Amino acid sequence: MGEKRSIRSRGFDLTPFDLTRLQPDATALVQRAVARNRLGSTYLVYGEPGTGHWPFSLWLAALVNDATAGEDGLPAPNVESPRIRQILNANSELVMPIVPIAKHTSLDEAGELMVAELERRRAEPWALPDSSESVSVSIAMAREVKRRLAMTGDAETTRVAIFDQLELMRLQSADALLKLIEEPPPRTLIVLLTHNVDALLPTIRSRAQRIRLRPIPSVRVTEYLEARGIDATEARLAARLAGGSIGRALRFATESDKLQERIDAFQVYRAIMSDSAPAAVAAVEAHVDSKDVGAAARYLQYWQTYLHDQLQLSVGGDEEITNVDLVDHLRPFASVTYPAESLAEFAGLVKNCLADLRLNVHIHGSLTRLALEAHRVLHQAPGREI
């Protein structure tokens, strides 16, 4: 970081790279490995989007290059070191990031796109990736990193190659990466980041030690948003909606169109719950962008929160509600007696559709099939009219 971005929140400093507070299990795992001098050569970091893949990878790069004793006695990045501040800012020769970029025709163009993406991440390390255009992991950039790693490095430092959103890597790039994993250069750490472990080649999965990023407690997400100057009430709502993801919470709280998107998603959900099958399909056609897979995935995530709230309301658990501003709209569904197996099947359909979207399936086709199947599951038994 060019300067330490630190904020005072509820009695302690919280920074974008305060991973020991935001991802304590993941950080403790590698801290213990460093303390015992048993660090692996390749790590596969996975978890839901917005739970810290990018900041964790930079924190790990800082840890292996200059560690000092932390408050708990475990090694921690020496944030007073200029070299470590450069690493945390992804502005160091020791960090070689490969992030998904748009289509390009030359290595120079790929480099320019990479620089622009890194600048976006410097502004907010926890931000979700931009899903408005098709991106992939560049084979040209992967080969460039492999070439640079083949050069002799400083014996006192560790070079860290970071491959982000590995599930978007094309087969040629994956082959080049596999060779690098199988024969890593001396004093080199390879960090693989993914939101979907199952989408990776088995040969890559089997050669990396796994680190799971867990959902972040809502209170921590709220603190992070308040630290960014977001109103406390808006921060709490965004944190509840985000499901443990700082990235999602930031998007909810800072992008006004995402609030409208959530309302549009509810219109489709309501059609599935209470309207006819043709009306449910029409709602998908009216509200779902057939070219934005990110938006489609968010719709499904909203539906998961609506279903959760509906179940909570049906048993009187108002204090556990996520969509507090939609309670009056959800109560009619909560008053209907749906068979438990039907609601469970609906939840499973949504989860499966989310997984399918990561495989670049047809968006409208997938959500239309989901709407029809969900409508059938929910309305196949008599006596459930609202």
PEDA-V819391 format. One record per backbone hydrogen bond with DSSP energy under -0.5 kcal/mol. CO is the residue of the C=O (numbers start at 1). NH is the residue of the N-H. E is the energy in kcal/mol with one decimal. If there is no record, write none. Layout:
co=CO nh=NH e=E
co=CO nh=NH e=E
//
This chain:
co=3 nh=5 e=-0.5
co=4 nh=6 e=-1.1
co=5 nh=16 e=-0.5
co=7 nh=9 e=-0.6
co=7 nh=14 e=-1.9
co=9 nh=12 e=-1.2
co=12 nh=9 e=-2.1
co=14 nh=7 e=-0.8
co=15 nh=18 e=-2.0
co=17 nh=19 e=-1.8
co=18 nh=21 e=-1.3
co=18 nh=22 e=-1.5
co=19 nh=23 e=-3.5
co=23 nh=27 e=-2.3
co=24 nh=28 e=-2.2
co=25 nh=29 e=-1.6
co=26 nh=30 e=-1.4
co=27 nh=31 e=-2.4
co=28 nh=32 e=-2.4
co=29 nh=33 e=-1.4
co=30 nh=34 e=-2.5
co=31 nh=35 e=-2.5
co=32 nh=36 e=-1.7
co=33 nh=38 e=-3.4
co=34 nh=37 e=-1.3
co=41 nh=190 e=-2.6
co=42 nh=209 e=-2.4
co=43 nh=45 e=-0.6
co=43 nh=192 e=-3.3
co=44 nh=46 e=-0.5
co=44 nh=211 e=-2.8
co=45 nh=194 e=-2.2
co=46 nh=213 e=-3.3
co=48 nh=51 e=-1.3
co=50 nh=246 e=-1.3
co=50 nh=247 e=-1.6
co=52 nh=56 e=-2.4
co=53 nh=57 e=-2.0
co=54 nh=58 e=-1.8
co=55 nh=59 e=-2.5
co=56 nh=60 e=-2.6
co=57 nh=61 e=-2.0
co=58 nh=62 e=-2.3
co=59 nh=63 e=-2.4
co=60 nh=64 e=-2.1
co=61 nh=65 e=-0.5
co=62 nh=65 e=-0.8
co=62 nh=66 e=-1.8
co=66 nh=78 e=-2.7
co=68 nh=76 e=-2.9
co=70 nh=73 e=-1.7
co=74 nh=70 e=-3.1
co=76 nh=68 e=-3.3
co=77 nh=79 e=-1.5
co=78 nh=81 e=-1.9
co=81 nh=85 e=-2.1
co=82 nh=86 e=-1.9
co=83 nh=87 e=-1.9
co=84 nh=88 e=-2.7
co=85 nh=89 e=-1.0
co=86 nh=91 e=-2.9
co=87 nh=90 e=-2.3
co=92 nh=95 e=-1.5
co=94 nh=96 e=-0.5
co=94 nh=160 e=-3.5
co=95 nh=97 e=-0.6
co=96 nh=162 e=-1.9
co=98 nh=164 e=-2.9
co=101 nh=136 e=-2.1
co=106 nh=110 e=-2.2
co=107 nh=111 e=-2.4
co=108 nh=112 e=-2.1
co=109 nh=113 e=-2.3
co=110 nh=114 e=-2.3
co=111 nh=115 e=-2.4
co=112 nh=116 e=-2.1
co=113 nh=117 e=-2.1
co=114 nh=118 e=-2.4
co=115 nh=119 e=-2.0
co=116 nh=120 e=-1.7
co=117 nh=121 e=-1.8
co=118 nh=122 e=-2.1
co=119 nh=123 e=-1.7
co=120 nh=124 e=-1.2
co=124 nh=127 e=-1.7
co=129 nh=131 e=-0.5
co=131 nh=294 e=-0.6
co=136 nh=101 e=-2.4
co=136 nh=138 e=-0.6
co=137 nh=170 e=-0.7
co=138 nh=142 e=-1.9
co=139 nh=143 e=-2.3
co=140 nh=144 e=-1.8
co=141 nh=145 e=-2.3
co=142 nh=146 e=-2.0
co=143 nh=147 e=-2.3
co=144 nh=148 e=-2.3
co=145 nh=149 e=-2.4
co=146 nh=150 e=-1.1
co=148 nh=151 e=-1.0
co=154 nh=157 e=-1.4
co=159 nh=161 e=-0.5
co=159 nh=189 e=-3.0
co=160 nh=96 e=-3.0
co=160 nh=162 e=-0.6
co=161 nh=163 e=-0.5
co=161 nh=191 e=-3.1
co=162 nh=98 e=-3.4
co=162 nh=164 e=-0.6
co=163 nh=193 e=-3.0
co=165 nh=168 e=-2.4
co=166 nh=169 e=-2.0
co=168 nh=137 e=-1.2
co=170 nh=174 e=-2.5
co=171 nh=175 e=-2.3
co=172 nh=176 e=-1.8
co=173 nh=177 e=-2.3
co=174 nh=178 e=-2.6
co=175 nh=179 e=-1.8
co=176 nh=180 e=-1.4
co=177 nh=181 e=-2.6
co=178 nh=182 e=-2.4
co=179 nh=183 e=-1.6
co=181 nh=184 e=-0.7
co=185 nh=188 e=-0.7
co=187 nh=159 e=-2.3
co=189 nh=161 e=-2.5
co=189 nh=191 e=-0.5
co=190 nh=43 e=-2.6
co=190 nh=192 e=-0.5
co=191 nh=163 e=-2.7
co=192 nh=45 e=-3.5
co=193 nh=166 e=-3.2
co=194 nh=47 e=-0.9
co=196 nh=199 e=-1.3
co=197 nh=200 e=-1.9
co=201 nh=204 e=-1.0
co=201 nh=205 e=-2.4
co=202 nh=206 e=-2.3
co=204 nh=207 e=-1.0
co=205 nh=208 e=-1.0
co=209 nh=44 e=-3.2
co=211 nh=46 e=-2.4
co=212 nh=214 e=-0.6
co=213 nh=48 e=-0.5
co=217 nh=220 e=-0.7
co=217 nh=221 e=-2.0
co=218 nh=222 e=-2.7
co=219 nh=223 e=-2.1
co=220 nh=224 e=-2.3
co=221 nh=225 e=-2.2
co=222 nh=226 e=-2.7
co=223 nh=227 e=-2.0
co=224 nh=228 e=-0.7
co=225 nh=228 e=-1.1
co=225 nh=230 e=-1.8
co=226 nh=229 e=-1.8
co=231 nh=235 e=-2.9
co=232 nh=236 e=-2.2
co=233 nh=237 e=-2.0
co=234 nh=238 e=-2.7
co=235 nh=239 e=-2.4
co=236 nh=240 e=-2.0
co=237 nh=241 e=-2.3
co=238 nh=242 e=-1.6
co=239 nh=243 e=-0.6
co=239 nh=244 e=-0.7
co=240 nh=243 e=-0.7
co=244 nh=216 e=-2.7
co=244 nh=246 e=-0.6
co=245 nh=249 e=-2.1
co=246 nh=250 e=-2.6
co=247 nh=251 e=-1.8
co=248 nh=252 e=-2.8
co=249 nh=253 e=-2.4
co=250 nh=254 e=-1.8
co=251 nh=255 e=-1.9
co=254 nh=256 e=-0.7
co=255 nh=258 e=-1.6
co=255 nh=259 e=-0.7
co=256 nh=259 e=-0.7
co=256 nh=260 e=-1.3
co=257 nh=261 e=-2.2
co=258 nh=262 e=-1.8
co=259 nh=263 e=-1.5
co=260 nh=264 e=-2.6
co=261 nh=265 e=-2.5
co=262 nh=266 e=-1.7
co=263 nh=267 e=-1.6
co=264 nh=268 e=-1.5
co=265 nh=269 e=-2.2
co=266 nh=270 e=-3.1
co=267 nh=271 e=-1.8
co=268 nh=272 e=-2.2
co=269 nh=273 e=-2.2
co=270 nh=274 e=-2.6
co=270 nh=275 e=-0.5
co=271 nh=275 e=-1.8
co=276 nh=280 e=-2.0
co=277 nh=281 e=-2.2
co=278 nh=282 e=-2.4
co=279 nh=283 e=-2.0
co=280 nh=284 e=-1.7
co=281 nh=285 e=-2.3
co=282 nh=286 e=-2.1
co=283 nh=287 e=-2.1
co=284 nh=288 e=-2.3
co=287 nh=289 e=-0.5
co=288 nh=290 e=-0.6
co=289 nh=292 e=-1.1
co=291 nh=293 e=-0.7
co=292 nh=296 e=-1.9
co=293 nh=297 e=-2.3
co=294 nh=298 e=-2.0
co=295 nh=299 e=-2.2
co=296 nh=300 e=-1.7
co=297 nh=301 e=-2.0
co=298 nh=302 e=-2.6
co=299 nh=303 e=-2.4
co=300 nh=304 e=-1.9
co=301 nh=305 e=-1.5
co=302 nh=306 e=-2.5
co=303 nh=307 e=-2.7
co=304 nh=308 e=-2.0
co=305 nh=309 e=-2.5
co=306 nh=310 e=-2.6
co=307 nh=311 e=-2.2
co=308 nh=312 e=-2.3
co=309 nh=313 e=-2.9
co=310 nh=314 e=-1.7
co=311 nh=315 e=-0.8
co=312 nh=315 e=-0.8
co=312 nh=317 e=-3.5
co=313 nh=316 e=-1.1
co=316 nh=318 e=-1.1
co=317 nh=320 e=-1.7
co=318 nh=321 e=-1.5
co=322 nh=324 e=-1.7
co=323 nh=326 e=-2.1
co=324 nh=327 e=-0.7
co=326 nh=329 e=-0.6
co=326 nh=330 e=-1.6
co=327 nh=331 e=-1.9
co=330 nh=333 e=-0.7
co=330 nh=334 e=-1.9
co=331 nh=335 e=-1.6
co=333 nh=336 e=-1.1
co=336 nh=338 e=-1.1
co=339 nh=342 e=-0.8
co=339 nh=343 e=-1.9
co=340 nh=344 e=-2.3
co=341 nh=345 e=-2.0
co=342 nh=346 e=-2.3
co=343 nh=347 e=-2.4
co=344 nh=348 e=-2.1
co=345 nh=349 e=-2.3
co=346 nh=350 e=-2.1
co=347 nh=351 e=-2.2
co=348 nh=352 e=-2.5
co=349 nh=353 e=-2.3
co=350 nh=354 e=-2.2
co=351 nh=355 e=-1.7
co=352 nh=356 e=-2.1
co=353 nh=357 e=-2.2
co=354 nh=358 e=-1.0
co=356 nh=359 e=-1.8
co=356 nh=361 e=-0.8
co=357 nh=360 e=-1.6
co=362 nh=366 e=-2.3
co=363 nh=367 e=-2.5
co=364 nh=368 e=-2.5
co=365 nh=369 e=-2.2
co=366 nh=370 e=-2.2
co=367 nh=371 e=-2.6
co=368 nh=372 e=-2.4
co=369 nh=373 e=-2.7
co=370 nh=374 e=-3.1
co=371 nh=375 e=-2.3
co=372 nh=376 e=-2.2
co=373 nh=377 e=-2.5
co=374 nh=378 e=-2.6
co=375 nh=379 e=-1.9
co=376 nh=380 e=-0.8
//
